[in-house]
C-alpha cells in the first residue's frame, strides 16, 4: 500500500523529491479494500516531480499488483520499468533469499 500512497501523494502535491522506487505497487484496482483512498487520477507528469521513478514488478505476482502496474504504465509518462520473472511478490518466501541486489543498485546506484 505504500507504493499506492506515494503515487497518490506525488500526483496530488506540488513537491519535488529524489529518486523513487516502487516495488510491486498496489492501487486497489478492483476497489475492494478502500475505494475512497484510491479514488484519484495519476498525474501523467508525476516523474517530473522526482529524480526518476522506477517500478519493479514480477510477472508472476498477483493479479492486483499486475493491474496496478498497468494503471501506472498507462497514465504516467517516462516511468522506468524493471520487469522480473519468478520473483513473486518480492518477499522472502518468493525470493528465497533476504538479498535483493537489484533494489540496492537502484537505491544507491
N, C-alpha and C positions, 0 to 999 in steps of 0.2 A: 504494500500500500504506500510505502514511502516514495516509490517511483511515481505513482499516480499523483501523490501530493505535490511533488516537485514540478511535474508537468503543469498542474493547475496553477501553482504559485507563480511559476515563471510566466505562464500565459497571461495571468491577470495583474501582474505587478510591473511597474516601471523601475526595474532594477538591473544591475549588471553584476554577474558572478563569474567565477572562474570556470574551469572545466567541469562538466557534469557527465557522470557515467550512470546510466540506468541499467540495472541488472534485472532482467525479467520483469519489466514494469507491468503493473496491473491497473487497469482503469475501469474495472467492473463493467465490462462490455455488455453484459446481459441485464444490468441494473437490478441485481438481486440483493446485494448487500446494503448499499447506501446510494440510492438513485439521486438523492439531492446533492451529496458531496461531489459526485462525478458528473453533475449537470453543468458543463462548461464547454466552451469552444477552445480547442487547441490553437494557440496563436501560430499562424503559419511562419512567422519570423522569430519564433522562440529561440532559435540558435543565436540570433544576433544579440541576445541578452546574456550570452555566455562566451567563454573562450572555446566553445565547441561542445556538442552533445553527442555521446556515443551510446547506442542502445545495444546491449548484449543480450542475446537470447539463444535458446537451443531449439532446434526443430522438433525435438521430442518432449518439449514442455507441455503443460496442459493447454487445452483449447482456449481458455480465457486469456492466458498470457499471450498466445499467438494472435488472438483477436486484438488485444491491446496494442501489441507491436504494430499490427497492420493499421490500426487507428492513428498511431503516431506517424508512421511512414506516409500515410495518405494525406496528412494535414501539414506536417512540419517540413519546411524546406531545409536542405543541407544537413539533415541528420546523418550521422555516420552509423553504420550498422556493422555489428560483429556477430555473424551467424555461426553457431556451433552445431554439431551433431552429437547425439548420445551423451549430453551433459545434463539432461533432465531439467530440474528447477534450480540448479546450481547450489544444491545442499549436499551435505556430507554423504547422505545415502545415495544420491545420484552420482556425485563426483568421485566417491570412494577415496577421497583424499581431503585433507584440510588446506591444501595448497591450491591457489588459483592464480598462477603466474600471469595469465592474460589480463586479469583485472589489475594486478600490481603494476604491470608495464604501462597500462593506460593511465593509472593514477600518478605514477612518478616519472613516466617517460616523457 
